[in-house]
Amino acid sequence: MADIALSRVEDHEAVRASRRRGWTRAVIYGLLTVFALIYVIPLLVVVFNAFRAQPEIARNGLIAFPQSFQPDAWVAAWDNYCIGGTCQGMKRYFYNSLLMTIPATIISTLLGAMNGYILSKWRFKGSDVLFTCMLLGVFMPGQIALMPWAFILGKVGLSNSVYGLVLIHVVQGISFTTLFCRNYYVSIPDDLIKAARIDGAGFWRIFFKIILPLSPPILIVTVIWQFTGIWNEYLFGVVFTSGTQQPITAALVALTASGTTASAYDVMSAAVLIGAIPPLLVYFLGGKYFVRGLTQGAIK
Amino acid sequence: MSLERASATRPRLFGGRRLGELVPIIVLAPSLIASFIYVFVFSIWTLYIAMSNSSLLPSYGFVGLSNFESLWANRRWNIAYTNLFFFSGFYIVGSMLVGLLLAILIDQKVRGESVWRTIFLYPLAVSFIVTGTVWSWLYNPVDGIQALVRSFGWTDFSFALASDRNYAIWAIIITGIWQSSGFAMALFLAGLRSVDGDIIRAAQIDGASTFRTYRKVILPSIAPIFLAVAVVQIQFAIKTFDLVVALTRGGPGVSTTFPAIYVYDLMFQRGQIGEGAAAAIMMLAALAVVLVPYSLFLVWRRNKEVRNG
């Protein structure tokens, strides 16, 4: 269907057609380029400013080609910049985010795979209803859960702790991971499972020998979805942690909010990039799977 | 065919079930219980707080709907949901238009398709905090776009969206569109690729122009995708929080307050937990108003497809 423009034009006189086609092509690429610039320029601005000297930024404004190149801002942003009275740079919050994101991603993905396997291959009476109930978690606004979580985290001693955030993200993530895996496992033929059962394979054996080996595509999608989502989350981070326990998104807001640093664009740019690099890496390395997760998450 | 039926003829030992059949339920139980608590218990809990006299700390003296009454009487809440409607409208239409345009452009057999796609989609990978922070710099009149244009010689050029209370919401709309039109593009592109090639060829044989083919044949056949994109983006809009925090922090004044900002403020800055919970319930209600009809529609459509084979 992409060749409408091409195939129908060829029916007419070649010269006129090819001239018109040239124009159409020029407009298409022109528009794409304009949009691409709009999308890329903000990223370039941050990357440039993270390497420009602050006096130069103050003189020439934020949006300008770099005339100097110096990595000092990165060192400051990573190691010793002061955020809310703590002068340890972003590294502390970066670790917090890793410490939160990696376990929460692994646990929620594993649970999602198990749940998806059960809800597609070991269906029981009422399992579809239960699945629908779990799905509702996808739509829940975080605000509804704030007070209950505050209470529960206090009770189990996980207030102001990265592990409290792990718990929250696992519970919230289960609905997504279950949805992804269940919808994927449904397409694995039941006959395969039936044959295995006749051969005497049980629940776990079928999972490890048949389902898991078929799972890499959906597990990659799920891991990418969970990793970027949890890394980028802000509301729970800012509500349930403070000071040195905060994840990187909350620390970034604290950094850019503190009045004294308002003009240190070089360090703030480096800090912003430190916060953006992990999900960007995941995106550039796993682009295809990222998009797949996006479209599956949207159209259920 | 499900396994439940396949195993129905086997001997049953344990409470009418074989022991082995309980394993799936046992494995599933923790997730089920957690999800159940998360979805139902938390909602009802928050609803109960919304009907209590909680202020600085949750307390459970029942006060009926008075928190909802004071919420709806509040001028700032009024601004918050007016903003939500205004933002949602322009944000959804804007990102769908941009997304559709990009999808159609990419669909014209362009070279380097994956490069274009990668560029338009990358904002989705980074957080709203990152996007909002960077754009707040661009909107900054002293250092950002305004300064750039003025440095070209247009010295009275004015572009201070984020710091003007009448226009600050546009800063959020534009940034929101920038962040999520790639998402619309991805869905539209998937839709365009799924359109049956025969009906397009038929339209071309009838002499329809490219523009007409899109308008009359292709776009109508991907109508469900428009709906799906809109529904997902309404959800984004209702939950909008991080982007506003990073861009304007709800200001100048209270001009860019959103429901999610309002909830956070009342619960954690002003110690009015009861009314904050009432606002959270209103967010849930808004989501339900959108999602319940949509899921009913999806079920209806699926049933229709099943009936028609």
Contacts between the chains, C-beta under 8 A, distances in Angstrom:
chain1	res1	chain2	res2	distance
A	1	B	107	7.5
A	1	B	192	6.9
A	1	B	193	7.4
A	1	B	195	5.4
A	1	B	197	5.1
A	1	B	200	4.8
A	1	B	218	7.2
A	2	B	107	5.1
A	2	B	108	6.5
A	2	B	109	4.7
A	2	B	192	8.0
A	2	B	193	7.9
A	3	B	109	6.1
A	4	B	200	6.1
A	4	B	204	6.2
A	4	B	210	5.3
A	4	B	213	5.7
A	5	B	108	5.6
A	5	B	109	7.7
A	5	B	210	5.3
A	6	B	109	6.7
A	7	B	204	7.0
A	8	B	204	4.7
A	8	B	210	7.5
A	24	B	108	7.9
A	28	B	105	5.4
A	28	B	108	5.3
A	28	B	110	6.4
A	29	B	110	7.0
A	31	B	101	7.5
A	31	B	105	5.8
A	32	B	102	7.6
A	32	B	105	5.4
A	32	B	106	7.4
A	32	B	110	6.7
A	32	B	116	5.7
A	35	B	98	7.6
A	35	B	102	6.2
A	35	B	120	6.9
A	36	B	116	6.7
A	36	B	119	4.9
A	36	B	120	7.4
A	38	B	178	7.1
A	39	B	119	5.3
A	39	B	120	5.8
A	39	B	122	7.3
A	39	B	123	6.7
A	39	B	178	7.2
A	39	B	182	7.6
A	40	B	119	6.0
A	42	B	131	7.8
A	42	B	134	5.1
A	42	B	135	6.7
A	42	B	138	6.5
A	42	B	178	7.7
A	43	B	122	7.4
A	45	B	134	7.0
A	45	B	137	7.6
A	45	B	138	7.1
A	46	B	134	5.5
A	57	B	143	7.4
A	60	B	151	7.8
A	61	B	143	5.3
A	61	B	144	7.4
A	61	B	147	4.2
A	61	B	148	5.7
A	61	B	151	6.4
A	62	B	137	5.5
A	62	B	138	7.2
A	62	B	140	7.4
A	62	B	143	4.5
A	62	B	144	5.7
A	62	B	147	7.5
A	62	B	148	7.9
A	63	B	138	7.3
A	63	B	144	6.9
A	63	B	145	6.9
A	63	B	147	7.7
A	63	B	148	4.5
A	64	B	148	7.6
A	111	B	30	7.8
A	111	B	31	5.4
A	114	B	27	5.6
A	114	B	28	7.5
A	114	B	31	7.8
A	115	B	28	5.9
A	115	B	31	5.2
A	118	B	24	4.3
A	118	B	25	8.0
A	118	B	27	6.3
A	118	B	28	4.9
A	119	B	28	7.5
A	121	B	3	6.3
A	122	B	3	6.2
A	122	B	4	8.0
A	122	B	21	7.9
A	122	B	24	3.9
A	123	B	2	4.4
A	123	B	3	6.9
A	123	B	4	5.5
A	124	B	4	5.9
A	124	B	21	7.6
A	124	B	24	7.1
A	124	B	25	6.7
A	125	B	4	7.3
A	130	B	28	7.8
A	130	B	32	5.9
A	133	B	32	8.0
A	133	B	35	6.7
A	133	B	36	6.6
A	133	B	39	6.5
A	133	B	40	7.8
A	134	B	31	7.2
A	134	B	32	7.0
A	134	B	35	4.4
A	134	B	39	7.8
A	136	B	35	8.0
A	136	B	39	4.7
A	137	B	35	5.3
A	137	B	38	5.5
A	137	B	39	5.3
A	139	B	235	6.8
A	139	B	287	5.8
A	139	B	291	5.7
A	140	B	38	6.9
A	140	B	39	6.1
A	140	B	42	7.5
A	140	B	43	7.7
A	140	B	284	7.6
A	141	B	238	6.9
A	141	B	239	5.3
A	141	B	260	7.4
A	141	B	280	7.0
A	141	B	283	4.9
A	141	B	284	6.1
A	141	B	287	6.3
A	142	B	239	7.3
A	142	B	241	8.0
A	143	B	260	6.0
A	143	B	263	4.4
A	143	B	264	7.4
A	143	B	279	7.7
A	143	B	280	4.1
A	143	B	283	5.7
A	144	B	42	5.8
A	144	B	43	5.7
A	144	B	46	5.0
A	144	B	280	5.1
A	144	B	281	7.4
A	144	B	283	7.3
A	144	B	284	5.4
A	145	B	38	6.7
A	145	B	42	4.9
A	145	B	46	7.6
A	146	B	46	7.9
A	146	B	263	7.5
A	146	B	267	6.2
A	146	B	280	7.2
A	147	B	45	6.9
A	147	B	46	5.8
A	147	B	49	5.4
A	147	B	58	6.1
A	147	B	267	7.1
A	147	B	273	6.7
A	147	B	277	6.2
A	148	B	41	7.1
A	148	B	42	4.4
A	148	B	45	4.7
A	148	B	46	6.6
A	149	B	42	7.8
A	151	B	58	7.1
A	170	B	34	8.0
A	171	B	34	4.8
A	171	B	35	7.4
A	171	B	37	7.9
A	171	B	38	5.2
A	172	B	38	6.8
A	174	B	31	5.1
A	174	B	34	6.4
A	174	B	35	5.9
A	175	B	35	6.0
A	178	B	31	6.9
A	190	B	1	5.8
A	190	B	2	7.2
A	190	B	3	6.7
A	190	B	6	7.9
A	193	B	3	6.5
A	194	B	3	7.0
A	194	B	6	5.8
A	197	B	3	7.5
A	197	B	6	7.6
A	197	B	7	7.8
A	202	B	20	6.1
A	202	B	23	7.8
A	203	B	20	6.6
A	203	B	23	4.7
A	203	B	24	6.2
A	203	B	27	7.9
A	204	B	23	7.8
A	228	B	125	5.8
A	231	B	127	7.4
A	232	B	126	6.9
A	232	B	127	3.3
A	232	B	128	7.2
A	232	B	129	7.3
A	232	B	130	7.8
A	233	B	127	7.7
A	234	B	127	6.7
A	234	B	128	7.0
A	234	B	129	5.4
A	234	B	241	7.2
A	234	B	242	4.3
A	234	B	245	7.1
A	235	B	241	5.7
A	235	B	242	7.0
A	235	B	260	7.8
A	235	B	264	7.4
A	239	B	264	7.3
A	239	B	268	6.4
A	249	B	127	5.4
A	249	B	129	4.5
A	249	B	130	8.0
A	249	B	242	7.3
A	252	B	129	5.4
A	252	B	130	7.1
A	252	B	133	6.3
A	252	B	246	8.0
A	253	B	129	6.0
A	253	B	133	7.8
A	253	B	245	6.2
A	253	B	246	6.4
A	256	B	133	5.4
A	256	B	136	7.7
A	256	B	246	7.7
A	257	B	249	7.5
A	265	B	137	6.9
A	265	B	143	7.1
A	268	B	133	7.6
A	272	B	130	5.5
A	272	B	133	5.7
A	272	B	134	6.3
A	275	B	127	7.0
A	275	B	129	7.2
A	275	B	130	5.7
A	276	B	126	4.5
A	276	B	127	7.4
A	276	B	130	4.7
A	279	B	125	4.7
A	279	B	126	5.8
A	279	B	127	7.3
A	280	B	122	6.8
A	280	B	125	5.5
A	280	B	126	6.3
A	282	B	125	6.9
A	283	B	121	7.7
A	283	B	122	6.1
A	283	B	124	7.9
A	283	B	125	3.6
A	284	B	118	7.4
A	284	B	122	7.9
A	287	B	114	7.7
A	287	B	118	6.0
A	287	B	121	7.7
A	290	B	121	7.6
A	290	B	124	8.0
A	290	B	125	6.8
A	291	B	117	7.7
A	291	B	121	6.6
A	291	B	186	5.5
A	294	B	121	8.0
A	294	B	124	6.8
A	294	B	183	6.3
A	294	B	186	5.9
A	295	B	186	6.0
A	295	B	187	5.9
A	295	B	190	5.6
A	298	B	183	7.5
A	298	B	187	6.0
A	298	B	228	6.0
A	298	B	229	7.4
A	298	B	232	4.8
A	299	B	187	7.2
A	299	B	225	7.8
A	299	B	228	5.1
A	300	B	298	7.8
